[in-house]
């Protein structure tokens, strides 16, 4: 019964019928609605697959061929198989990361076959990155016939097997993105960078790929510069002089390999075609700005402080950068070289350069100008970043004259040497080499008294050759080593000019004022020493010693002496100055009168007094400062006056 004789049957109902097919194979045909189970109990096949010869380890790219060879084992009388592919081709299923692939039989057909060869060509999209390709049992006959020569059986199943290190990469790198330069205008020397991003890392070799650019109708190339081994390639083009594109450059076609290859690590050729992104906002300006005209200052005579402006007009708007320096134009004024420095105009096509006449500059036959504009650390570029051509044609300017000869200070007069007290005015005379006029405010001369700065204010002198400045000393000021005149005149909103309108030069050499001292600190009473406690009678003297903070000098005429006021029994008495002038202690004396009586102690009244006419009496220090006459009265309750009989305390 052939194959059917090897089956054990269990059934319910009717018995199955058996027939032969056109290949003489036994087939069980079951009658309608017959229900039964068939349990396979096969005998050992005569031909089986015992091993596989697998592809060598390595990476296989798109189009590469992998061979899988089934090694057969024969038993009994079978020594080979006959392979018939007339009605179909057997195949082997392999499992990749990307899915299951049918590998068709590619070996010998007919008789005498002892191994079965299956050949797989890597197709687009096939991928297995871990190197393990699983062979799926069994071999599918798919209409083909594999027959042992001795009439035995062939078993298409096999023990599971997998490759090791067999990497399949049938996925060529695809372009995932194209990045173009930012929108803007690019000038000479500017770099246009383009990046091509791939789906995986790629390798560039054998030449220099490039991108084709259309710049204002001229073909240029952005050459490959970097990225091999990564998934992003960079192409670059540097703008040349003369390049110009005002409506946006074009990126033409895909990558021009130019003799190179771009491949992944498996060797798959990378895609080179792509859809160009928008480049309409990428402009190129390789045209250098030039100076087309210059407008000089009007003819006339310019004095100190006047401005001479020069207007330079360019062929296109330019931008000035002064971060590291300010552009300038060289001028010759008389015998002096000066500069008109950049003032304004950045962003427009006209730049203004200004020279301000300085004191002492003089040109009576016309100034001169020199080419080119000097950058002096700055830059002058167009909007694209192109450096402007700064050369220009020089022309004479005989009508542009300069008179900057201003009045100068020839001498400074000072107060006489000496020590000056409070309220004394120190006068200074500033002499000029020509008459000057003061207007519009009150100038001042800076002086230092001690460690304090003060302003000696202008007093008079306008229209003449010298000006007088004065400062009145304030109480408390001291300068023991000489005041200082600073070589600074403050205008304070005023002007000091000659008749032509030139501002006077206010610099000068300060005079030596080391002999001008200031002592504006009045002597103060620090203590009053009083007579001993006790009772004093008629004609006894009470002596009071007044101690000052520094030596004082007493001056009086016609007996008009300074005095201390005493309150004795309700009456005001005077203790007159006796001695001590030139020292820090003055002695005052009072002689007890017959009518005096004070049993609870006399009182000393503040301040220390002098006659009403200050010309008749004074107490001053050596500088002339009047004393501070107020004081705190000492305790005198123990000084009693007992003259009249019967008065007892």
C-alpha positions in Angstrom: 0.0 0.0 0.0 3.1 2.3 -0.1 2.7 5.3 2.2 -0.7 4.4 3.4 0.5 1.1 4.7 2.6 3.0 7.3 -0.4 4.7 8.9 -2.3 3.4 11.8 -6.0 4.2 11.6 -8.7 4.9 14.1 -12.0 5.8 12.7 -15.8 6.0 13.4 -18.3 5.1 10.8 -17.5 4.0 7.3 -14.2 2.5 6.2 -12.0 4.8 4.0 -11.4 3.8 0.5 -7.9 3.9 -1.1 -6.8 4.9 -4.6 -3.6 5.6 -6.5 -2.7 9.0 -8.0 -1.0 9.6 -11.3 2.4 9.2 -9.5 1.3 5.9 -8.0 1.1 7.4 -4.5 -1.5 6.0 -2.2 -4.2 8.4 -1.2 -6.9 7.9 1.4 -10.3 9.2 0.3 -12.8 9.6 3.0 -16.4 9.1 2.4 -18.8 11.9 3.2 -19.3 12.7 6.9 -16.8 10.0 7.9 -15.1 11.0 11.2 -11.8 9.5 12.2 -8.3 10.3 13.4 -5.0 9.3 11.6 -1.9 9.0 13.8 1.4 9.2 11.8 3.8 6.4 12.6 6.4 6.8 9.9 9.4 4.6 9.3 12.9 6.1 9.3 13.3 7.9 5.9 16.0 6.6 3.5 17.3 10.2 2.7 17.5 13.0 5.3 19.3 16.3 5.8 22.1 15.9 8.3 23.9 19.3 8.1 24.1 22.5 6.3 27.0 24.3 4.6 26.3 28.0 5.4 27.5 31.3 3.9 30.8 32.6 5.3 30.7 35.2 8.0 30.6 38.8 6.6 28.4 41.5 5.4 26.3 41.0 2.3 24.9 44.0 0.5 22.2 44.4 -2.1 22.7 42.0 -5.0 25.2 39.8 -3.1 24.6 36.0 -3.3 24.4 33.7 -0.2 24.6 29.9 -0.7 22.9 27.4 1.6 23.8 23.8 0.9 21.9 20.9 2.5 24.1 17.9 3.1 22.1 14.6 2.6 22.5 11.3 4.4 21.6 8.1 2.6 20.5 4.7 4.0 19.6 1.4 2.5 19.9 1.2 -1.3 19.6 5.0 -1.8 22.8 6.8 -2.8 21.5 9.9 -4.5 18.3 11.7 -5.2 16.6 12.9 -8.4 15.5 16.5 -8.4 12.6 17.4 -10.7 11.7 21.2 -11.0 9.3 20.8 -13.9 6.3 21.7 -11.9 7.8 23.8 -9.2 11.1 24.8 -7.5 11.8 23.7 -3.9 12.7 26.5 -1.6 14.3 27.1 1.8 12.8 29.7 4.1 15.3 31.9 6.0 14.4 34.3 8.8 15.9 37.8 8.6 15.3 40.8 10.9 13.3 42.2 8.1 11.1 39.1 7.6 11.0 35.6 6.1 12.6 35.1 2.7 12.1 32.2 0.3 15.5 31.0 -1.0 14.9 29.0 -4.3 16.7 25.8 -5.1 19.7 26.5 -7.4 21.5 23.2 -7.5 21.6 20.3 -10.0 18.5 18.8 -11.4 17.9 15.3 -12.6 19.6 12.3 -11.1 22.8 11.9 -9.2 22.2 14.8 -6.8 23.9 14.3 -3.4 23.6 17.9 -2.0 20.9 20.5 -2.3 22.0 24.0 -3.1 19.8 27.0 -2.3 20.9 30.4 -3.5 19.7 33.7 -2.0 20.4 37.1 -3.6 20.1 40.0 -1.2 17.1 42.0 -2.3 16.1 45.6 -1.6 14.9 46.0 1.9 16.4 42.7 3.3 18.1 43.3 6.6 19.7 41.2 9.3 22.0 43.2 11.5 22.9 40.7 14.2 24.5 38.1 11.9 22.1 35.3 12.9 20.1 34.1 9.9 17.7 31.3 10.9 17.0 28.5 8.5 13.3 27.4 8.8 12.5 23.7 8.6 11.3 22.0 6.4 12.3 22.6 2.8 9.2 23.5 0.8 8.9 21.4 -2.3 6.4 23.9 -3.9 5.5 21.4 -6.7 9.1 20.1 -7.1 10.0 16.5 -6.6 12.9 15.1 -4.7 13.0 11.3 -5.1 15.6 8.8 -3.7 17.0 6.6 -6.4 16.4 3.4 -4.5 12.7 4.0 -4.0 13.0 5.2 -0.5 11.7 8.4 1.1 13.1 11.9 1.4 12.6 13.8 4.6 12.6 17.6 4.0 12.7 18.5 7.6 15.9 19.3 9.5 17.2 20.3 12.8 17.0 24.1 13.3 20.2 25.9 12.4 21.4 29.5 12.1 24.3 31.4 10.7 26.8 33.3 12.8 28.3 36.6 11.7 26.3 36.7 8.5 25.1 40.3 8.3 22.6 41.1 5.5 22.2 44.7 4.5 20.0 45.1 1.5 18.9 48.6 2.5 21.0 51.3 0.7 21.4 54.7 2.4 18.6 57.1 1.5 18.7 60.8 1.8 16.6 61.9 4.7 17.2 65.7 4.6 19.0 68.5 2.8 20.0 71.6 4.7 20.9 74.8 2.9 22.5 78.0 4.2 20.3 80.4 6.1 18.5 83.0 4.1 20.6 86.1 3.7 23.1 87.8 1.5 26.6 86.3 1.2 29.6 88.4 0.2 33.1 87.7 -1.1 34.8 85.0 1.0 31.6 83.9 2.7 31.0 80.2 2.9 27.8 78.5 1.7 27.5 75.2 3.5 25.1 72.5 2.4 24.5 69.3 4.4 23.0 66.0 3.1 21.7 63.7 5.8 21.4 60.0 5.2 19.5 57.2 6.9 22.7 55.6 8.0 26.5 56.3 8.1 28.1 56.5 4.7 31.7 56.4 3.4 33.1 58.7 0.7 36.0 57.5 -1.3 37.7 57.7 -4.7 37.0 61.4 -5.6 35.3 64.6 -4.4 31.5 64.6 -4.8 29.9 68.0 -5.3 26.6 69.9 -5.6 25.9 72.0 -8.6 24.9 75.6 -7.9 23.3 78.2 -10.1 24.6 81.7 -9.0 23.2 84.4 -11.2 23.2 82.2 -14.2 26.8 80.9 -13.6 27.5 77.3 -12.6 29.5 76.9 -9.4 30.2 73.8 -7.4 29.9 73.2 -3.6 32.5 70.5 -3.0 32.4 67.8 -0.4 34.4 68.8 2.7 33.6 66.5 5.5 31.3 63.8 7.0 32.6 60.5 5.7 31.9 57.8 8.4 28.8 59.7 9.7 25.3 60.1 8.4 25.8 63.7 7.3 27.9 65.0 4.5 28.9 68.7 4.2 29.4 70.5 0.9 30.9 74.0 0.8 31.2 76.9 -1.7 33.1 80.1 -1.1 31.8 83.2 -2.8 34.2 84.8 -5.3 34.6 88.3 -6.4 32.1 89.0 -9.2 29.5 86.4 -8.1 26.1 88.0 -8.0 22.6 86.6 -7.5 19.8 88.9 -6.4 16.8 86.5 -6.7 18.2 83.5 -4.9 20.7 80.8 -5.9 19.7 77.5 -7.4 20.6 74.0 -6.2 20.6 72.0 -9.4 20.0 68.2 -9.5 21.4 65.8 -7.0 24.8 64.9 -5.8 27.4 64.8 -8.6 29.7 61.9 -7.6 32.5 63.3 -9.7 34.4 60.0 -9.7 33.7 59.3 -6.1 31.6 56.7 -4.4 29.2 57.2 -1.4 28.3 53.9 0.2 27.3 52.4 3.5 29.6 50.0 5.4 28.1 47.0 3.5 29.0 48.6 0.2 25.5 49.7 -0.9 25.6 52.8 -3.1 23.9 55.7 -1.3 21.1 57.6 -3.0 22.2 60.8 -4.7 19.0 62.3 -6.0 16.9 64.6 -3.8 14.3 67.3 -4.0 16.0 70.6 -3.6 14.7 72.7 -0.7 13.8 76.4 -1.3 16.8 78.6 -1.9 15.0 81.7 -3.1 16.2 83.6 0.0 19.9 82.9 -0.4 21.4 85.8 -2.2 25.0 86.3 -3.3 26.7 89.7 -3.6 30.3 89.5 -4.8 30.4 93.1 -6.0 32.7 95.5 -4.0 31.4 99.0 -3.0 33.3 101.9 -4.5 33.4 105.7 -3.7 31.6 107.6 -6.4 31.7 111.2 -5.1 33.0 113.4 -2.2 31.5 116.6 -0.8 34.0 118.7 1.2 33.2 121.5 3.7 32.1 124.9 2.3 34.7 127.5 1.7 35.4 129.7 4.7 37.6 130.2 7.8 37.0 127.7 10.6 38.0 128.6 14.2 38.7 126.3 17.2 35.7 124.0 17.8 34.3 124.4 14.3 33.5 121.2 12.4 34.7 120.3 8.9 32.4 117.6 7.5 33.3 115.4 4.5 30.5 113.4 2.8 31.7 110.2 1.0 29.1 108.6 -1.3 29.4 104.9 -2.2 28.0 102.9 -5.1 25.8 101.0 -2.6 24.8 101.2 1.0 27.7 100.3 3.4 27.9 99.4 7.1 30.5 100.8 9.4 31.7 98.7 12.4 33.6 100.7 15.0 33.9 98.0 17.7 37.7 97.8 17.3 38.4 101.2 15.8 37.0 104.2 14.0 37.7 104.8 10.2 39.2 108.2 9.4 40.5 110.4 6.6 43.9 112.0 6.8 44.0 115.8 6.5 46.9 118.3 6.4 46.2 121.5 8.3 49.1 123.9 7.9 52.0 121.8 8.9 50.0 119.4 11.1 48.6 116.0 10.1 45.1 115.6 11.5 42.1 113.2 10.9 38.5 113.6 10.0 37.0 110.6 11.9 33.8 108.7 10.9 30.7 110.4 12.3 27.6 108.8 10.8 25.9 107.2 7.8 26.2 103.5 8.5 23.5 101.6 6.6 23.3 104.2 3.9 25.3 105.0 0.8 26.8 108.2 2.3 29.3 108.3 5.2 30.2 111.6 7.0 33.7 112.2 8.4 34.3 115.1 10.7 37.3 117.1 11.8 36.9 119.6 14.7 39.4 122.5 14.6 41.8 122.1 17.5 43.6 125.0 19.4 46.7 126.1 17.7 45.9 124.7 14.2 46.4 127.2 11.5 46.1 127.0 7.7 46.0 130.1 5.6 46.2 128.6 2.1 43.7 125.8 2.2 43.7 122.3 3.8 44.6 119.1 1.9 43.1 115.6 2.0 44.8 112.2 1.4 43.5 108.9 -0.1 42.5 106.3 0.9 40.1 106.2 3.9 41.9 104.6 6.8 40.0 101.8 8.5 42.0 102.3 11.8 40.8 99.0 13.1 37.2 99.5 12.0 35.5 98.0 8.9 33.4 99.4 6.0 31.4 96.7 4.2 28.3 96.3 2.2 25.3 94.3 3.5 26.9 91.1 2.1 30.1 91.7 4.0 32.3 92.8 1.1 35.0 95.3 2.1 34.6 98.6 0.3 37.2 100.0 -2.0 38.4 103.1 0.0 40.5 104.8 -2.7 39.4 108.1 -4.1 40.7 111.0 -6.3 42.3 113.8 -4.3 41.3 117.4 -5.1 42.6 120.9 -3.9 40.6 122.9 -1.3 42.2 126.4 -1.3 39.1 128.0 0.1 38.9 125.9 3.2 40.9 127.8 5.9 41.6 127.2 9.6 42.4 129.6 12.3 42.6 127.8 15.7 45.1 130.1 17.4 43.4 130.7 20.7 44.4 132.9 23.7 46.8 131.1 26.2 47.6 131.7 29.8 51.0 133.2 30.2 51.1 133.6 34.0 49.2 133.1 37.2 49.4 135.6 40.0 49.0 134.5 43.6 48.5 136.0 47.1 51.6 136.9 49.1 53.1 134.2 51.3 51.7 134.1 54.8 49.1 132.6 57.1 45.6 133.6 56.4 42.7 133.5 58.9 38.9 132.8 58.4 37.0 135.2 56.2 40.2 136.4 54.4 39.8 136.4 50.6 42.6 134.8 48.5 42.9 136.5 45.1 44.5 135.0 42.0 45.2 136.7 38.7 45.2 134.7 35.5 47.2 136.5 32.7 46.5 135.8 29.0 48.7 136.5 26.0 45.8 138.6 24.5 42.6 140.3 25.8 39.8 137.9 26.6 36.1 138.3 27.2 34.1 136.4 29.9 30.4 135.8 29.2 27.5 133.4 29.9 28.5 132.3 33.4 31.0 132.4 36.2 34.3 130.6 35.7 36.3 129.3 38.6 39.8 128.3 39.5 40.2 125.1 41.5 42.4 125.3 44.6 43.0 122.9 47.4 43.0 124.0 51.1 44.1 121.2 53.3 42.5 118.2 51.7 39.5 120.0 50.4 38.9 121.3 46.9 37.3 124.8 46.5 36.5 127.1 43.6 38.0 130.5 43.5 35.2 132.3 41.6 35.8 134.9 38.8 35.5 138.4 40.1 36.4 140.9 37.3 38.8 141.5 34.4 36.7 140.8 31.2 38.0 142.7 28.2 41.6 142.9 29.6 44.7 140.7 29.7 44.0 139.2 33.1 41.1 137.8 35.1 40.8 137.9 38.9 39.5 134.9 40.9 38.9 134.9 44.6 38.1 132.5 47.4 37.1 133.5 51.0 38.4 131.2 53.7 35.8 129.5 55.8 36.0 128.9 59.6 37.7 125.6 60.4 40.0 125.4 57.4 43.6 124.6 58.0 46.6 124.2 55.6 50.0 124.1 57.3 52.1 123.1 54.2 50.7 125.5 51.7 47.6 125.6 49.6 47.6 124.2 46.1 46.4 125.8 42.8 45.2 123.1 40.5 45.9 123.8 36.8 42.2 123.6 36.0 39.9 126.4 35.1 36.2 125.5 35.2 34.0 127.4 32.8 30.7 126.6 34.7 28.7 127.5 31.6 30.7 130.5 30.7 33.0 131.2 27.8 36.5 132.8 27.7 37.3 133.8 24.2 39.3 136.2 22.2 37.7 138.8 19.9 37.6 136.2 17.0 35.6 133.8 19.0 38.3 131.3 19.7 38.0 129.6 23.1 41.0 130.4 25.3 43.3 127.6 26.1 42.8 127.1 29.9 45.8 125.0 30.6 48.6 126.6 32.7 51.5 125.8 35.0 50.3 126.2 38.6 52.4 128.7 40.7 54.3 127.6 43.8 51.9 128.3 46.7 53.8 126.3 49.4 54.2 129.6 51.4 50.5 130.4 51.5 49.2 128.8 54.7 45.7 128.8 56.2 44.7 128.8 59.8 41.0 129.5 59.9 40.5 127.7 63.2 39.6 130.3 66.0 41.0 129.7 69.4 38.5 128.3 71.9 38.4 128.5 75.7 39.1 125.1 77.1 39.2 125.9 80.8 38.9 128.7 83.3 40.9 128.3 86.5 39.3 130.1 89.4 40.5 131.3 92.8 40.5 128.9 95.7 37.3 128.4 97.6 37.0 130.8 100.5 35.7 134.1 101.7 37.2 137.2 100.2 36.9 140.8 101.6 37.5 144.3 100.4 40.6 144.9 98.4 41.4 141.2 98.0 42.2 140.1 94.4 40.4 137.3 92.6 42.6 135.9 89.8 41.0 133.9 86.9 43.2 132.1 84.4 41.6 131.4 81.0 43.3 128.6 79.0 42.9 128.6 75.2 43.3 125.8 72.6 46.4 127.7 71.2 48.4 130.8 71.9 46.5 134.1 71.6 47.5 137.7 71.4 45.7 140.6 73.2 45.6 144.0 71.7 43.9 147.0 73.2 44.1 150.8 73.2 43.4 153.5 75.7 42.9 151.0 78.5 40.1 149.2 76.8 41.0 145.7 78.0 39.1 142.5 77.5 37.3 141.3 80.6 35.4 138.5 82.3 31.9 139.3 83.7 31.3 138.3 87.3 28.0 138.1 89.1 28.6 139.1 92.7 25.5 139.4 94.9 23.3 140.4 92.0 25.8 142.9 90.6 27.8 142.6 87.4 31.5 143.1 87.9 34.5 143.0 85.5 37.7 141.0 85.9 40.0 142.8 83.5 42.8 141.2 81.5 46.1 141.4 83.3 48.7 139.2 81.4 49.5 136.3 79.2 49.4 137.7 75.6 51.3 135.4 73.2 50.6 132.3 75.3 47.6 130.0 75.6 46.7 131.3 79.1 45.3 134.8 79.9 45.0 136.1 83.5 42.1 138.3 84.5 41.8 140.0 87.9 39.1 141.5 90.0 39.6 143.5 93.2 36.8 143.1 95.8 34.8 146.4 96.3 33.5 147.6 99.6 29.9 147.2 98.6 30.4 143.6 97.3 28.6 140.8 99.1 27.9 137.2 98.0 27.5 134.5 100.6 26.4 131.7 98.3 29.2 132.0 95.8 30.0 134.2 92.8 29.2 133.3 89.2 31.3 133.7 86.0 29.1 134.8 83.0 29.8 133.7 79.4 31.0 134.9 77.0 34.4 136.6 77.6 33.9 140.2 76.7 35.7 143.0 75.0 34.7 146.7 74.5 32.0 147.3 72.1 34.4 148.9 69.6 36.3 146.0 68.2 39.1 148.4 67.1 39.9 149.2 70.7 40.4 145.6 71.8 41.0 142.1 70.3 42.1 138.6 71.2 43.3 136.7 68.2 45.7 133.9 67.3 48.8 134.4 65.2 46.8 134.1 62.0 44.4 136.8 63.1 41.4 134.6 64.0 39.2 136.1 66.7 38.7 133.8 69.7 35.5 131.9 70.3 34.4 133.7 73.4 31.7 131.4 74.7 32.5 128.9 77.4 31.0 126.7 80.0 31.3 128.5 83.4 33.2 126.7 86.1 31.8 125.9 89.5 32.4 128.9 91.8 29.9 128.4 94.6 32.7 128.1 97.1 34.1 131.6 96.3 32.3 133.9 98.7 32.5 137.7 99.2 32.0 138.9 102.8 32.5 142.7 103.2 29.6 144.0 105.2 29.4 143.0 108.9 26.6 140.7 110.0 26.3 138.7 106.7 27.0 135.1 107.5 26.4 132.0 105.4 
